[in-house]
């Protein structure tokens, strides 16, 4: 569902053949070069595609399509900064192109920058209301930023197209529950049960639903059914570990995170949670190792940045702790825990006025969030956050 969109219909200022002899005109015509680049992109030959689109831009600096497809090349290679730079140039040249906005949103989404992705997806949904992909992604972004009412409103119209998609039904049900819409929640859950049957995927989603409701014993029961049916099901052991951890059952939690890490060694969340277990056991060096491992896999994992700062704080290494806290703040500027930690560190470093400012910020955020359960740098639903490769 989460496909990148190579663009072929955006063109500006083509060179007319009449400007030079036929051979020179063919050599200077960017169209066949663009087509060659597009074919290379579709075949996964990214270096060739990049070269072709760069050549197009040397002939036609106003080719929105070339900039847009360079953006897609860099997205495929996970070069996010370059991708967004190219897509923004394409956007300037062709601001009304939904495909460009969709790819800008996807570039942010693939980095888990859901708040930043929202304006682009909103633009596509507004201009192309029939775009199922943009609406689904927009709903997921609302879901991940805890705007559950908007998630439910955005996702509900997709029911005719997505009524057999278990993940869709799960997200819709949770969004409806979180936004106090019992009828929509019941409809989605009933459909989830109908479609899911007795599959491992169904039990995984039901376990996650119980986990969301803090019904940890029921979550473990469902997740164990999923694991027995499909021991290698992605993330089933992660969620089992999370359920045990919520019950302060450290040994079974650790065993489950290690099982998931063995199956999915590139998933940072397992090491993040393993670090948390060791930190709670006061095994600070081991916790530090796990957090650093998680951050090697995902430098933007805010929870590991924050917890690593706390480890350094506990070890009396205030300067190192402040460095990690500053990085966490960039990732989670609205999180009261980060501001509170920075306040503590600033006070220890003798910067009293700055410390008081941070403490006030932490208190203000807590007051604003008093009606909600404060999200403490958790990364819920990591399986839903990782879309399929394009």
N, C-alpha and C positions, 0 to 999 in steps of 0.2 A: 504493500500500500504506500510506503514512503519512498516513492521514486523521485529521483532528480529529473529535471526537465531540460534537456538540451533544446536550444531555441534555433529555429531556422527561418522564422517569418519576420525577424527584425532586421531592417536594412536601412542604411542612410548613405547618401552621396556616392552611388556606384560610379566608377569611371566609365564614360562613354567611349565606345570603340572608335568613334570618329576622330579622336584626338591624336591618333598615331597610326602607323601601318598595322596591318592585320596581326603580324607575329608579335609586335610589341604590345598591341592591345590585348592579345590573349595572355601575354606574360604579366601585364599589369591589371588584369581583371581579377578582383578579389573573390568573385563568386565561385569559380571552381576550386580555389584554395580553401574557401570556407566549407564547401561540400566535402573536400578531402579531410579537413579537420573534423567535421561532424562524423564522418564515417569512422575515422580513427578513434574518436571518443566512444562511439557506440560499440566498437570492438575492444575497448579497454587499452588501446595504445596511447597512453596519456602523454608521453613525451612528444610523440608525433603530432598529436592533437594540439598540444600547447604551441609547438613550433608553427603549425599552420595558422592558428588564430592570431599569434603574434605577427605573422607575415601579413595577414589580412589587415591588422591595425596599422602596419607600416604603410599600407596602400590607402586605407580608409580609416582614419582616426575616429570617425563618428559611427563606427559599426557597433551598435548596441548588442547585436547578436554575438559578435566575436568576444566582447567583454563578458557577456552572460555565460557563454560556453567556456571561457577561461575560468570563470567562477566555478562551473560544474567540474572541470578538470581538477581544480584545487580541492574541491569538496571530496571528490573521489579519493584524493590522496591525503585527505584530512589536514590540509594546509589551510586552516580556517581563517586566519588573518588575511592571507592573500585572496582567498575565495571571496570574503566579504568586500575587500577593496575593489575587486573586479565587478562584483554584482552591484555595488553602489554606483560605479561609473556607468554601468548599463542602465541603472535606474534613472540617473540624471538624463541620459539620452532618450529613454523611453519610459517615462514615469507611469504610464497607464498599462504597462504589460503585466498581466497577472502572473505569468510564468516566472518573471524576475522576482516579484514579491514572494512567490511561493518558495523559491530557492533561497532567498534571504532568510525567510522564516526557518527553513530547514537547516541552514548553516548555524543558526543560533540553537535550534532544537537539538541538533546532533552534539552540541557542546553542553547540553542541559541548561542553557540560558533561556529558560522558558518565558520569563517576563519580557526579555528583549525580543523574543520571537512573536509575541502576541500582536503587535501593531501590523506586521506584515501579513499574518494569517487573517486578521480582521479585515485588512484591505482586500484580500482575495475573496473572502466570503461576501463582502459588501458588493464587489464588482462582478463576481461570478457566483451567485447564490447556489448554483447546482454543483459546485465543486465539493464532492464528498471528501476528498483527501484534505483539502484546506480546513473544512469544518471539523473533521475528526481531529486533526492536529491542533486546531484552536481549542477544542474541548479538552484535549489532554493537557495543553498548556495551562488552561484555567484550573484543571484538576491538580496539577503539580504545584501550582501557586496558591492552593487552598481556597480558590474562588469557586466553591462548589455549586453555588446557585447558578453562576454563569456557565459552568461546565454542564450542568443538567440541562439548562435551556439550549445550549449549543448542540449537545449530543442527541437530545430526544428526537429531533426531526430526522435523524439518520436511521431510525429503527427499520424502515422498509428495506434499506440496503444492507444493514449490518446486523440483522436480527439473528443470524447464525454465528456471529463472531463472539466467542466467549469473553475475550478481553473487553470488547465494547460493552457487553451487557454487564460485566463486573464493574467497570468504571462508571457506567450510568447508574447502577444500583447504589454504589457507594456515594456518588455525588448527590443522588436523591436523598439518601439517608442523612448525609451531613447537612443538607439544606432543608431538612424537615419537610420532605414531600413524600409521605408514606405511600400514596397511590402509585406514583411513578416507581418508587423503590420496589413495591410488591410486584408490579408488572415486569420490571426488569429481572428480579430474582426468580419469578415463576418461569420466565422465558429461559433464564440461565439454567435452571434445573431441567427443563424440557430438552434443551439442546445438549447440555453437558452429559446427561446420562450418568454412567458410572465410570467415566474416563478419568485417567490420572490428572489431566488438565483441569477437569471440573473440580476434583477434590483439592487441587492446588488453589484454585480461585476461591473455593468455599473456605479453605483454611485462611487465606488472606483476608477474607471478609470478616471472619471471627477475630482475627488479629487486629483489624481496624476497630472492632468493637471492644477490644480488650478482653475478649472471652478466650483466654489462653489455653485452657484445657480442651475446649472444643476445637480450637485452631490446631493443636497438636494432633488430635484424633484424625481430623481431615487430612492434614499434611502427611501423617504416617500412612494413611490409605493411599495417597498419591505416590509416596516413596516406595511402598511395597509393590504397587502396580508398575511403576516406572522408576527404578532407582537412579537412573541417569537423567531424569527430567530436569532441565535447567532451573535453578533457583529453588527447587523444592527443599533441599537441605539448608539453604540460606534461611528460608522462612521458618523452618523447624528450629534452627539455631536461634533466630530472633524470638520465637515464642518461648523457648526455654530461658533465654536471657531475660525476658520480661518477668519471668517467675524467679529470677535470681538463681537459676539452676545452671551454674557455670560449667560444670564438667560436660553434661550432655550438649549444652550450647556450643562449647568449644569443639566437641567431636563433630557436630553437624557443620559448622563453618569450615572445618578442615576437610570434610568430605566434599563440600561444594567447591572449595579451592582446588582440590585434586581434579575435579571434573572441569572446572572453569578457572584456570590459573591466572587469566588476565582480568578477572573481575575484582575491582578494588574494594568493593563493599565487604567482602569476607575478611580481608586483612584489617579493615577499619574496625569491624566488630571484634575480631580477635585481640586487637590492641585494647579495646575497651575492657574486655574481660581481664587481661593482664594488668591493666591500670587499676581496676577495682580490687585485684588481688595484691596490689602494691608491688608488682613486678615491673618496675618502671623501665628498666633497660629493655626488657622483652616487649613491653608496650611500645616503646620508641621504635624498635625494629619493625614492628607490624605497621605502625603509622607511616614510617618512611617508605616501606614497601608499597603501601596503598597509594602514597603520593607519587611514587615513581610511575605507577600505572595511571594515575589520574591526578595531576598537579592541582586541579580545581576542586578536589573533594573537600568541601568546607569543614565537614565534621572531623576529618583527620587533621586538618590544619589547627582547628580549635583544640582538639584533645592533645595534640603534640605540644602546643603552647602550654597547656595545663601540666603536662609531664615535666617540661622544663621548669615551670614555676615550682612544682613540687621538689625538683632537684636543686632549687636555688639558683638556676641559671636565668636570671631575669632578662638579660639582653637577648638571649636566644628565644626566650618565651615571647618577648615583645615583637621580635621579627615575625614569628609565626602568627601571633595575634593580629598584626597589621595585615598580613596576607589573608587571614580569615575574614577580617573586616571588609576587605575589598570584595570578597565573595559573598558575604552576608552582612551588608551595611545596616540592615534593619533588625539584627538579632540582639536582644538585650543581653544574652550571656556573653557575647563577644565584647560588648561595651563594658560590662561589669568586670570581666577579666582584665581588659586594658586598664580600667580604673585601678584595679589592685596592683597591676604591674607598674603603672606610672607612680603610684604612691610609694612603692618600694624603691623606685629609681629616684625618689626625691622631687618629683614633678607634681607638687601638690595641687596647683590650680588646674592643670590638665586632668589630673585624677578626678577632681570634683566635677569637672565638665562631663567626663565619661560616665560617672556614676549618675549624674542627672539624666543623661541620654538613656541609660539603661532603665531608670525609673520611669521616664516618659513613655518608652516603648512598652514596658510592662503595663502601665496604666491604660494605654491605647488598646492593648491586646487582652485586657482583663476579662472580656466577655468570651474569649476563645481560649482553647488550650494552647499554650505557648509551644511552638515548634522549636525544639532544642537541637538545631543543627542535625536533624535526622535526614536521611535520604530515602523516603518511602518509595516502594514500588520500583526497585532498580531494574526488574525485568521489563517493565513497560517503558522505562526511560531509554532503552537501547533498541532503536528501530533496526530493522533488517538492513543489511548492506545494500546500496543501490545497484 
